[in-house]
Amino acid sequence: MIAKKNITKVFYLFLFTHLFLWTLIPSISNLNLPLDTIEALAWGSNLDWGFNKHPPFSAFAVEFFYSIFGANDWSYYLLSQVFVIIAFFYVWKFSNEIFEDKIYSLISVLILSGIYFYNYTTPEFNVNVSQLPFWALSVFFFWKGLNNNNKIDWMLFGIFSALGFLSKYLFVYLLLSLFIYFILNLKKFKRSIFNYFLSIFFSLILLTPHFIWLFENNFVTIFYGLNRSGLSDITTINHFINPIIFFIKQILILIPFFIMIFIILKKIKLKMNIKNKKFLFLISINLIPFLLILITSIITGAKIRTMWITPFYLFLGTLFLEVFKKNIELKKIKKFYYIFLFFFILSPSIYLGVSIVDKNKRTDYPGKEISRLVQNKWDDNFINDIKIVIGDEWSAGNLSYHLSSRPTWFKDLNNETSSITDDQGVIYIGNPKILKKICPGVFGEIKPVGYCMIGKR
């Protein structure tokens, strides 16, 4: 049993160790950054208020780190872990509001090590990881706002909920859940109505540029999300099969979590006080988002991809501990720590092992070496710098990231052709058979793609 005075120290030790391990291991095992991170960096080189796949916040975040650290892979693994531990920190802060004993707050964070969304998948900074801190922050400040009705708390809730939405649209499931909780308890929260709408006002201020971008770009981001969920190919059976598959996957994902929670129970006995506001709030932030997305799948037949649920389980440990609090036997806490350590060590060990054994992953792509070869060929033929790369987010995005001139990435030029001047070096990346025929400059090929270089001689 950890002495009460040491619980906070253990929590911070956990945060530091998690950040250190999950920054170090992918930094030494991966040759190249993961796909989603390269994609975000490609967008970041050409910042806008939205992109063809997602809203802009993940691109803002990586571009901020690029401005500090440049093309150093370890910094983007660090960025990802910073987002994760901020989420952990506010799960801890929120749990301290729920429990009188900090040991439960500690367990509510440590138990997240049993959910692979918060360890194995975190080295890849993407829109799912980008949501994590804002999910936790929004819950925390919504709770503070309800209890204290402080304008600052409500304003912060509005700001963080907007940043979460700008990370990924699925954040709306949390916001809908909080809205449902607020409406169902409207009599209790009458004094908070004005401040709640004030928070919405602050959200809309931050979201307005993105909404304008959406209108100007024919809602391309929303249609991408709908296509990813398989709505363009729906049959009657999808309304049954997809929700069932989704539900089964969640059960399997949570098996380590259930092992960790049940190991400290003296008996499994549910005791739920529906008048307890803490319990009702925990139900709202844990079960309602899950039920809403499950209902979405049932009604529309949409395929819910596993990684979309990344932030949904952040407060699941807090809920289970509140429900089973009276059945928890703290004498068994040593067993919990052993199992926690097992999963805490297992996940990075598997990640390292897979990286060593499997050499056909995206993270084994020789992006730096390819960029060096492209730069050498460019220098042999042209006197200006490479300013623009045009192509898919992976091949062209890697060039944008690795080349020292940090060229701006474009998926395609569309109406941008007129803005390109003669002294800007441009590289088109694409199908080598097509590019070779139409390239007006110097052509090169590094399988499987071709490179058409147009510069100043």
Kinemage of the C-alpha trace (Angstrom):
@kinemage 1
@onewidth
@group {chain A} dominant
@subgroup {mainchain}
@vectorlist {calphas} color= white
{ca met a 1} P 0.000 0.000 0.000
{ca ile a 2} L 1.367 3.433 -0.928
{ca ala a 3} L 1.472 5.924 1.919
{ca lys a 4} L -1.053 8.729 1.398
{ca lys a 5} L 1.660 11.377 1.337
{ca asn a 6} L 3.398 9.528 -1.523
{ca ile a 7} L 0.381 8.980 -3.789
{ca thr a 8} L 0.864 12.245 -5.672
{ca lys a 9} L 4.588 11.498 -6.096
{ca val a 10} L 3.759 8.076 -7.536
{ca phe a 11} L 1.296 9.688 -9.943
{ca tyr a 12} L 3.917 12.127 -11.254
{ca leu a 13} L 6.466 9.307 -11.498
{ca phe a 14} L 3.965 7.391 -13.628
{ca leu a 15} L 3.466 10.416 -15.907
{ca phe a 16} L 7.189 10.950 -16.361
{ca thr a 17} L 7.903 7.246 -16.968
{ca his a 18} L 5.075 6.962 -19.491
{ca leu a 19} L 6.269 10.054 -21.355
{ca phe a 20} L 9.909 8.922 -21.315
{ca leu a 21} L 9.247 5.316 -22.428
{ca trp a 22} L 6.824 6.141 -25.208
{ca thr a 23} L 9.062 8.899 -26.538
{ca leu a 24} L 12.251 6.835 -26.400
{ca ile a 25} L 11.083 3.497 -27.806
{ca pro a 26} L 9.585 4.677 -31.129
{ca ser a 27} L 12.478 7.139 -31.487
{ca ile a 28} L 15.013 4.300 -31.485
{ca ser a 29} L 12.907 1.635 -33.234
{ca asn a 30} L 11.307 3.574 -36.093
{ca leu a 31} L 13.152 4.679 -39.209
{ca asn a 32} L 10.367 7.043 -40.249
{ca leu a 33} L 7.429 8.804 -38.623
{ca pro a 34} L 4.031 7.055 -38.872
{ca leu a 35} L 1.580 7.818 -41.674
{ca asp a 36} L -0.825 10.056 -39.748
{ca thr a 37} L 1.995 12.143 -38.310
{ca ile a 38} L 3.545 12.692 -41.753
{ca glu a 39} L 0.085 13.566 -43.023
{ca ala a 40} L -0.374 16.179 -40.278
{ca leu a 41} L 3.086 17.599 -41.057
{ca ala a 42} L 2.162 17.848 -44.745
{ca trp a 43} L -0.932 19.843 -43.810
{ca gly a 44} L 1.130 21.893 -41.376
{ca ser a 45} L 3.434 23.049 -44.181
{ca asn a 46} L 0.406 24.604 -45.860
{ca leu a 47} L -1.764 25.657 -42.914
{ca asp a 48} L -5.423 26.312 -43.468
{ca trp a 49} L -8.616 26.180 -41.386
{ca gly a 50} L -9.328 22.665 -42.584
{ca phe a 51} L -8.104 19.871 -44.825
{ca asn a 52} L -9.635 17.252 -47.066
{ca lys a 53} L -9.791 14.674 -44.253
{ca his a 54} L -9.924 16.482 -40.919
{ca pro a 55} L -10.263 19.834 -39.174
{ca pro a 56} L -6.991 21.690 -38.592
{ca phe a 57} L -5.828 21.391 -34.984
{ca ser a 58} L -3.511 18.375 -35.378
{ca ala a 59} L -1.734 20.253 -38.200
{ca phe a 60} L -1.417 23.375 -36.013
{ca ala a 61} L 0.151 21.287 -33.239
{ca val a 62} L 2.807 19.545 -35.366
{ca glu a 63} L 3.674 22.754 -37.206
{ca phe a 64} L 4.236 24.501 -33.869
{ca phe a 65} L 6.638 21.716 -32.872
{ca tyr a 66} L 8.311 21.849 -36.297
{ca ser a 67} L 8.994 25.551 -35.793
{ca ile a 68} L 10.878 24.635 -32.592
{ca phe a 69} L 12.477 21.248 -33.290
{ca gly a 70} L 12.526 20.963 -37.088
{ca ala a 71} L 12.752 17.498 -38.687
{ca asn a 72} L 13.656 15.573 -35.527
{ca asp a 73} L 11.403 12.529 -35.266
{ca trp a 74} L 11.688 12.175 -31.495
{ca ser a 75} L 9.990 15.556 -30.993
{ca tyr a 76} L 6.734 14.328 -32.582
{ca tyr a 77} L 6.717 11.236 -30.377
{ca leu a 78} L 7.230 13.645 -27.485
{ca leu a 79} L 4.368 15.823 -28.745
{ca ser a 80} L 2.061 12.834 -28.780
{ca gln a 81} L 2.974 11.875 -25.219
{ca val a 82} L 2.531 15.459 -24.009
{ca phe a 83} L -1.057 15.259 -25.249
{ca val a 84} L -1.528 11.887 -23.519
{ca ile a 85} L -0.169 12.941 -20.135
{ca ile a 86} L -2.186 16.182 -20.145
{ca ala a 87} L -5.251 13.949 -20.540
{ca phe a 88} L -4.012 11.716 -17.695
{ca phe a 89} L -3.385 14.757 -15.511
{ca tyr a 90} L -6.951 16.019 -15.901
{ca val a 91} L -8.394 12.548 -15.354
{ca trp a 92} L -6.454 12.676 -12.061
{ca lys a 93} L -7.713 16.192 -11.287
{ca phe a 94} L -11.301 15.234 -12.046
{ca ser a 95} L -11.027 12.013 -10.030
{ca asn a 96} L -9.808 14.062 -7.062
{ca glu a 97} L -13.121 15.916 -7.320
{ca ile a 98} L -15.020 12.605 -7.185
{ca phe a 99} L -13.085 10.679 -4.524
{ca glu a 100} L -12.034 11.707 -1.052
{ca asp a 101} L -9.156 9.219 -1.022
{ca lys a 102} L -6.442 9.916 -3.624
{ca ile a 103} L -5.626 6.224 -3.913
{ca tyr a 104} L -8.777 5.862 -6.022
{ca ser a 105} L -7.702 8.804 -8.184
{ca leu a 106} L -4.340 7.123 -8.739
{ca ile a 107} L -5.957 3.819 -9.681
{ca ser a 108} L -8.349 5.589 -12.069
{ca val a 109} L -5.318 6.758 -14.090
{ca leu a 110} L -3.061 3.712 -13.736
{ca ile a 111} L -5.858 1.443 -14.912
{ca leu a 112} L -5.825 3.230 -18.286
{ca ser a 113} L -2.578 1.346 -18.975
{ca gly a 114} L -4.842 -1.641 -19.604
{ca ile a 115} L -6.408 0.101 -22.625
{ca tyr a 116} L -4.175 0.076 -25.695
{ca phe a 117} L -5.510 3.424 -26.944
{ca tyr a 118} L -3.413 5.040 -24.204
{ca asn a 119} L -0.129 3.240 -24.819
{ca tyr a 120} L 0.510 1.137 -27.953
{ca thr a 121} L -1.167 3.472 -30.441
{ca thr a 122} L 0.048 6.757 -28.926
{ca pro a 123} L 3.395 7.161 -30.786
{ca glu a 124} L 1.406 8.045 -33.905
{ca phe a 125} L 0.308 11.629 -33.351
{ca asn a 126} L -2.999 12.011 -35.159
{ca val a 127} L -6.478 13.454 -34.755
{ca asn a 128} L -7.410 10.761 -32.219
{ca val a 129} L -4.502 11.579 -29.919
{ca ser a 130} L -5.122 15.282 -30.531
{ca gln a 131} L -8.570 14.944 -28.948
{ca leu a 132} L -7.342 13.378 -25.703
{ca pro a 133} L -6.353 16.446 -23.633
{ca phe a 134} L -9.384 18.433 -24.783
{ca trp a 135} L -11.757 15.573 -23.920
{ca ala a 136} L -10.351 15.462 -20.391
{ca leu a 137} L -10.166 19.258 -20.049
{ca ser a 138} L -13.736 19.737 -21.308
{ca val a 139} L -15.110 17.224 -18.810
{ca phe a 140} L -13.125 18.754 -15.965
{ca phe a 141} L -14.138 22.370 -16.621
{ca phe a 142} L -17.760 21.447 -17.369
{ca trp a 143} L -17.883 19.761 -13.966
{ca lys a 144} L -16.208 22.761 -12.319
{ca gly a 145} L -18.595 25.094 -14.121
{ca leu a 146} L -21.648 23.205 -12.867
{ca asn a 147} L -20.415 23.152 -9.288
{ca asn a 148} L -18.927 26.641 -8.970
{ca asn a 149} L -20.679 28.522 -11.791
{ca asn a 150} L -17.471 30.456 -12.299
{ca lys a 151} L -17.302 32.321 -15.628
{ca ile a 152} L -13.629 31.420 -16.081
{ca asp a 153} L -14.426 27.684 -15.813
{ca trp a 154} L -17.233 27.998 -18.357
{ca met a 155} L -15.060 30.033 -20.723
{ca leu a 156} L -12.313 27.415 -20.503
{ca phe a 157} L -14.867 24.699 -21.172
{ca gly a 158} L -15.956 26.567 -24.304
{ca ile a 159} L -12.379 27.026 -25.513
{ca phe a 160} L -11.287 23.428 -24.904
{ca ser a 161} L -14.450 21.946 -26.382
{ca ala a 162} L -13.862 24.018 -29.547
{ca leu a 163} L -10.243 22.804 -29.764
{ca gly a 164} L -11.472 19.233 -29.330
{ca phe a 165} L -13.954 19.704 -32.168
{ca leu a 166} L -11.178 21.232 -34.288
{ca ser a 167} L -9.207 18.041 -33.655
{ca lys a 168} L -11.949 15.685 -34.832
{ca tyr a 169} L -15.675 16.004 -35.415
{ca leu a 170} L -16.408 12.921 -33.283
{ca phe a 171} L -15.777 15.197 -30.306
{ca val a 172} L -19.401 16.234 -30.806
{ca tyr a 173} L -20.460 12.976 -29.104
{ca leu a 174} L -18.993 14.233 -25.835
{ca leu a 175} L -20.565 17.659 -26.284
{ca leu a 176} L -23.967 16.096 -26.991
{ca ser a 177} L -23.623 13.925 -23.886
{ca leu a 178} L -22.825 16.940 -21.706
{ca phe a 179} L -25.743 18.826 -23.255
{ca ile a 180} L -28.114 15.919 -22.507
{ca tyr a 181} L -26.900 15.830 -18.893
{ca phe a 182} L -27.388 19.586 -18.589
{ca ile a 183} L -30.915 19.528 -20.055
{ca leu a 184} L -32.043 16.571 -17.930
{ca asn a 185} L -30.899 18.414 -14.805
{ca leu a 186} L -31.931 21.886 -15.921
{ca lys a 187} L -33.800 22.688 -12.697
{ca lys a 188} L -30.662 22.055 -10.664
{ca phe a 189} L -28.503 24.156 -12.971
{ca lys a 190} L -30.760 27.150 -13.641
{ca arg a 191} L -28.094 29.503 -12.332
{ca ser a 192} L -25.622 28.097 -14.886
{ca ile a 193} L -27.761 28.604 -18.011
{ca phe a 194} L -26.276 31.992 -18.892
{ca asn a 195} L -22.688 30.806 -18.384
{ca tyr a 196} L -23.356 27.623 -20.371
{ca phe a 197} L -24.448 29.721 -23.350
{ca leu a 198} L -21.443 31.962 -22.726
{ca ser a 199} L -19.225 28.903 -23.185
{ca ile a 200} L -20.994 28.133 -26.471
{ca phe a 201} L -20.344 31.713 -27.578
{ca phe a 202} L -16.591 31.324 -26.950
{ca ser a 203} L -16.630 28.000 -28.822
{ca leu a 204} L -18.316 29.561 -31.823
{ca ile a 205} L -15.758 32.372 -31.961
{ca leu a 206} L -12.989 29.773 -32.320
{ca leu a 207} L -14.980 27.590 -34.706
{ca thr a 208} L -16.187 30.315 -37.078
{ca pro a 209} L -13.043 30.340 -39.319
{ca his a 210} L -13.365 26.581 -39.751
{ca phe a 211} L -17.078 26.802 -40.545
{ca ile a 212} L -16.309 29.443 -43.188
{ca trp a 213} L -13.628 27.140 -44.621
{ca leu a 214} L -16.156 24.267 -44.706
{ca phe a 215} L -18.642 26.326 -46.718
{ca glu a 216} L -15.919 27.473 -49.116
{ca asn a 217} L -14.707 23.888 -49.632
{ca asn a 218} L -18.087 22.185 -50.092
{ca phe a 219} L -17.954 20.374 -46.729
{ca val a 220} L -15.212 18.087 -48.045
{ca thr a 221} L -14.103 17.060 -44.545
{ca ile a 222} L -17.587 15.927 -43.540
{ca phe a 223} L -18.056 13.909 -46.736
{ca tyr a 224} L -14.679 12.238 -46.151
{ca gly a 225} L -15.836 11.117 -42.686
{ca leu a 226} L -19.103 9.780 -44.097
{ca asn a 227} L -17.237 7.822 -46.769
{ca arg a 228} L -14.818 6.392 -44.191
{ca ser a 229} L -17.774 5.029 -42.234
{ca gly a 230} L -18.958 3.127 -45.312
{ca leu a 231} L -22.207 5.036 -45.747
{ca ser a 232} L -21.762 5.029 -49.516
{ca asp a 233} L -22.090 1.233 -49.569
{ca ile a 234} L -24.872 0.443 -47.104
{ca thr a 235} L -26.991 -2.701 -47.169
{ca thr a 236} L -29.739 -3.722 -44.730
{ca ile a 237} L -27.500 -6.204 -42.952
{ca asn a 238} L -24.972 -3.443 -42.131
{ca his a 239} L -27.469 -2.024 -39.617
{ca phe a 240} L -27.040 -5.236 -37.593
{ca ile a 241} L -23.569 -6.532 -38.422
{ca asn a 242} L -21.587 -3.297 -38.010
{ca pro a 243} L -22.938 -2.412 -34.523
{ca ile a 244} L -22.387 -6.006 -33.334
{ca ile a 245} L -18.805 -6.084 -34.646
{ca phe a 246} L -18.158 -2.688 -33.070
{ca phe a 247} L -19.534 -3.827 -29.685
{ca ile a 248} L -17.542 -7.094 -29.671
{ca lys a 249} L -14.327 -5.231 -30.510
{ca gln a 250} L -14.855 -2.906 -27.548
{ca ile a 251} L -15.309 -5.841 -25.166
{ca leu a 252} L -12.083 -7.423 -26.414
{ca ile a 253} L -10.181 -4.138 -26.131
{ca leu a 254} L -11.327 -3.708 -22.525
{ca ile a 255} L -10.375 -7.206 -21.280
{ca pro a 256} L -7.102 -6.004 -19.644
{ca phe a 257} L -9.032 -3.125 -18.051
{ca phe a 258} L -11.601 -5.548 -16.586
{ca ile a 259} L -8.841 -7.820 -15.268
{ca met a 260} L -7.266 -4.861 -13.462
{ca ile a 261} L -10.516 -3.642 -11.930
{ca phe a 262} L -11.839 -7.021 -10.832
{ca ile a 263} L -8.579 -8.082 -9.185
{ca ile a 264} L -9.184 -5.577 -6.371
{ca leu a 265} L -12.856 -6.447 -5.780
{ca lys a 266} L -13.793 -8.659 -2.831
{ca lys a 267} L -17.124 -9.330 -4.553
{ca ile a 268} L -18.896 -8.154 -7.668
{ca lys a 269} L -21.942 -6.344 -6.407
{ca leu a 270} L -23.424 -3.390 -8.220
{ca lys a 271} L -24.722 -0.625 -6.010
{ca met a 272} L -25.844 2.418 -7.973
{ca asn a 273} L -27.355 5.481 -6.377
{ca ile a 274} L -29.257 7.221 -9.166
{ca lys a 275} L -29.644 10.287 -6.948
{ca asn a 276} L -25.892 10.632 -6.608
{ca lys a 277} L -24.863 13.501 -8.901
{ca lys a 278} L -21.315 12.176 -9.218
{ca phe a 279} L -22.579 8.806 -10.409
{ca leu a 280} L -25.032 10.383 -12.869
{ca phe a 281} L -22.344 12.630 -14.309
{ca leu a 282} L -19.942 9.699 -14.708
{ca ile a 283} L -22.649 7.726 -16.504
{ca ser a 284} L -23.209 10.713 -18.801
{ca ile a 285} L -19.564 11.138 -19.834
{ca asn a 286} L -18.858 7.406 -20.192
{ca leu a 287} L -21.964 5.610 -21.388
{ca ile a 288} L -23.895 8.270 -23.296
{ca pro a 289} L -21.105 8.965 -25.872
{ca phe a 290} L -20.733 5.211 -26.382
{ca leu a 291} L -24.500 4.684 -26.740
{ca leu a 292} L -24.826 7.616 -29.137
{ca ile a 293} L -22.164 6.262 -31.470
{ca leu a 294} L -23.648 2.761 -31.225
{ca ile a 295} L -27.097 4.154 -32.087
{ca thr a 296} L -25.510 6.016 -35.019
{ca ser a 297} L -24.196 2.715 -36.333
{ca ile a 298} L -27.566 0.963 -35.843
{ca ile a 299} L -29.582 3.710 -37.561
{ca thr a 300} L -27.214 4.452 -40.438
{ca gly a 301} L -25.423 1.112 -40.779
{ca ala a 302} L -22.104 2.965 -40.519
{ca lys a 303} L -18.915 1.076 -39.759
{ca ile a 304} L -17.401 2.564 -36.584
{ca arg a 305} L -13.636 2.203 -36.799
{ca thr a 306} L -11.940 1.053 -33.614
{ca met a 307} L -9.529 3.977 -33.322
{ca trp a 308} L -12.398 6.471 -33.406
{ca ile a 309} L -13.188 5.489 -29.814
{ca thr a 310} L -9.744 6.552 -28.537
{ca pro a 311} L -10.902 9.291 -26.092
{ca phe a 312} L -14.163 7.612 -25.034
{ca tyr a 313} L -12.649 5.536 -22.206
{ca leu a 314} L -10.589 8.185 -20.417
{ca phe a 315} L -12.968 8.294 -17.433
{ca leu a 316} L -14.028 4.640 -17.469
{ca gly a 317} L -11.774 3.812 -14.514
{ca thr a 318} L -13.296 6.659 -12.502
{ca leu a 319} L -16.810 5.330 -13.232
{ca phe a 320} L -16.011 1.732 -12.245
{ca leu a 321} L -14.248 2.815 -9.068
{ca glu a 322} L -17.244 4.943 -8.080
{ca val a 323} L -19.659 2.068 -8.768
{ca phe a 324} L -17.608 -0.604 -6.966
{ca lys a 325} L -15.989 1.620 -4.340
{ca lys a 326} L -17.557 -0.209 -1.397
{ca asn a 327} L -16.528 -3.570 -2.829
{ca ile a 328} L -12.884 -2.672 -3.343
{ca glu a 329} L -10.477 -4.446 -1.039
{ca leu a 330} L -7.420 -2.247 -0.742
{ca lys a 331} L -5.520 -5.160 0.818
{ca lys a 332} L -5.397 -6.554 -2.730
{ca ile a 333} L -3.836 -3.396 -4.097
{ca lys a 334} L -0.431 -5.101 -4.460
{ca lys a 335} L -1.958 -7.500 -6.987
{ca phe a 336} L -3.316 -4.529 -8.887
{ca tyr a 337} L 0.152 -2.911 -8.991
{ca tyr a 338} L 1.729 -6.137 -10.286
{ca ile a 339} L -0.839 -6.441 -13.067
{ca phe a 340} L -0.504 -2.729 -13.841
{ca leu a 341} L 3.286 -3.110 -14.143
{ca phe a 342} L 2.802 -6.176 -16.340
{ca phe a 343} L 0.656 -4.276 -18.854
{ca phe a 344} L 2.741 -1.106 -18.486
{ca ile a 345} L 5.894 -3.016 -19.515
{ca leu a 346} L 4.191 -5.407 -21.940
{ca ser a 347} L 2.870 -2.764 -24.316
{ca pro a 348} L 6.173 -0.976 -25.117
{ca ser a 349} L 7.935 -4.364 -25.223
{ca ile a 350} L 5.517 -5.605 -27.886
{ca tyr a 351} L 5.866 -2.321 -29.779
{ca leu a 352} L 9.668 -2.658 -29.759
{ca gly a 353} L 9.491 -6.339 -30.709
{ca val a 354} L 7.170 -5.714 -33.651
{ca ser a 355} L 9.426 -2.870 -34.844
{ca ile a 356} L 12.455 -5.163 -34.799
{ca val a 357} L 10.807 -8.198 -36.419
{ca asp a 358} L 8.502 -6.591 -39.004
{ca lys a 359} L 10.473 -4.572 -41.546
{ca asn a 360} L 7.609 -3.826 -43.916
{ca lys a 361} L 5.844 -1.179 -41.839
{ca arg a 362} L 5.283 2.448 -42.813
{ca thr a 363} L 7.731 3.390 -40.072
{ca asp a 364} L 10.476 1.529 -41.987
{ca tyr a 365} L 10.041 3.765 -45.025
{ca pro a 366} L 13.411 5.376 -45.920
{ca gly a 367} L 11.970 8.881 -46.112
{ca lys a 368} L 15.177 10.655 -45.132
{ca glu a 369} L 17.293 8.724 -47.642
{ca ile a 370} L 14.801 9.277 -50.473
{ca ser a 371} L 14.754 12.987 -49.696
{ca arg a 372} L 18.562 13.069 -49.823
{ca leu a 373} L 18.558 11.410 -53.268
{ca val a 374} L 15.905 13.813 -54.555
{ca gln a 375} L 17.842 16.798 -53.195
{ca asn a 376} L 21.071 15.597 -54.853
{ca lys a 377} L 19.349 15.236 -58.231
{ca trp a 378} L 17.783 18.656 -57.796
{ca asp a 379} L 21.131 20.267 -56.961
{ca asp a 380} L 22.673 18.682 -60.089
{ca asn a 381} L 20.087 20.347 -62.313
{ca phe a 382} L 18.771 23.536 -60.673
{ca ile a 383} L 20.059 26.572 -58.804
{ca asn a 384} L 16.973 27.480 -56.744
{ca asp a 385} L 15.427 25.819 -53.677
{ca ile a 386} L 12.565 23.349 -53.664
{ca lys a 387} L 9.579 25.369 -52.477
{ca ile a 388} L 6.577 23.212 -53.427
{ca val a 389} L 5.846 19.470 -53.497
{ca ile a 390} L 2.649 18.156 -55.068
{ca gly a 391} L 1.274 14.685 -54.479
{ca asp a 392} L -0.213 12.375 -51.890
{ca glu a 393} L 0.316 13.065 -48.178
{ca trp a 394} L 2.716 10.132 -47.732
{ca ser a 395} L 5.237 10.429 -50.575
{ca ala a 396} L 5.032 14.201 -50.990
{ca gly a 397} L 4.538 14.718 -47.247
{ca asn a 398} L 7.772 12.903 -46.476
{ca leu a 399} L 9.637 15.176 -48.896
{ca ser a 400} L 8.063 18.248 -47.327
{ca tyr a 401} L 9.156 17.067 -43.888
{ca his a 402} L 12.669 15.820 -44.655
{ca leu a 403} L 13.931 18.382 -47.189
{ca ser a 404} L 15.849 21.203 -45.502
{ca ser a 405} L 13.970 23.874 -47.497
{ca arg a 406} L 10.670 22.652 -45.939
{ca pro a 407} L 8.652 22.942 -49.166
{ca thr a 408} L 4.933 23.603 -48.979
{ca trp a 409} L 2.790 20.526 -49.623
{ca phe a 410} L -0.184 20.529 -52.006
{ca lys a 411} L -2.429 17.577 -52.774
{ca asp a 412} L -2.922 19.159 -56.190
{ca leu a 413} L -2.656 22.702 -57.495
{ca asn a 414} L -6.254 23.200 -58.684
{ca asn a 415} L -6.590 26.993 -58.744
{ca glu a 416} L -3.184 27.625 -57.174
{ca thr a 417} L -1.187 27.555 -60.436
{ca ser a 418} L -1.322 31.323 -60.914
{ca ser a 419} L 0.274 31.910 -57.499
{ca ile a 420} L 3.443 29.985 -58.408
{ca thr a 421} L 6.290 32.159 -59.700
{ca asp a 422} L 9.130 31.142 -62.023
{ca asp a 423} L 11.751 31.036 -59.281
{ca gln a 424} L 9.836 28.568 -57.114
{ca gly a 425} L 11.129 25.026 -57.372
{ca val a 426} L 8.335 22.475 -57.789
{ca ile a 427} L 8.334 18.681 -57.555
{ca tyr a 428} L 5.374 16.590 -58.689
{ca ile a 429} L 5.125 13.111 -57.157
{ca gly a 430} L 2.902 10.439 -58.703
{ca asn a 431} L 2.505 7.603 -61.174
{ca pro a 432} L 5.931 7.239 -62.874
{ca lys a 433} L 4.501 6.061 -66.217
{ca ile a 434} L 2.298 9.146 -66.524
{ca leu a 435} L 4.809 11.654 -65.123
{ca lys a 436} L 7.586 10.482 -67.425
{ca lys a 437} L 5.445 11.275 -70.478
{ca ile a 438} L 4.248 14.716 -69.395
{ca cys a 439} L 7.116 16.033 -67.263
{ca pro a 440} L 8.432 19.360 -68.689
{ca gly a 441} L 11.464 19.274 -66.412
{ca val a 442} L 13.759 16.584 -65.018
{ca phe a 443} L 12.202 13.180 -64.348
{ca gly a 444} L 13.368 10.643 -61.803
{ca glu a 445} L 11.957 7.490 -60.260
{ca ile a 446} L 12.342 5.921 -56.842
{ca lys a 447} L 9.906 3.032 -56.859
{ca pro a 448} L 6.988 2.999 -56.571
{ca val a 449} L 6.629 6.703 -57.472
{ca gly a 450} L 8.049 9.110 -60.018
{ca tyr a 451} L 9.359 12.631 -59.445
{ca cys a 452} L 9.017 15.470 -61.937
{ca met a 453} L 11.304 18.373 -61.020
{ca ile a 454} L 10.767 21.858 -62.397
{ca gly a 455} L 13.229 24.519 -61.337
{ca lys a 456} L 15.488 27.378 -62.373
{ca arg a 457} L 18.647 26.407 -64.278
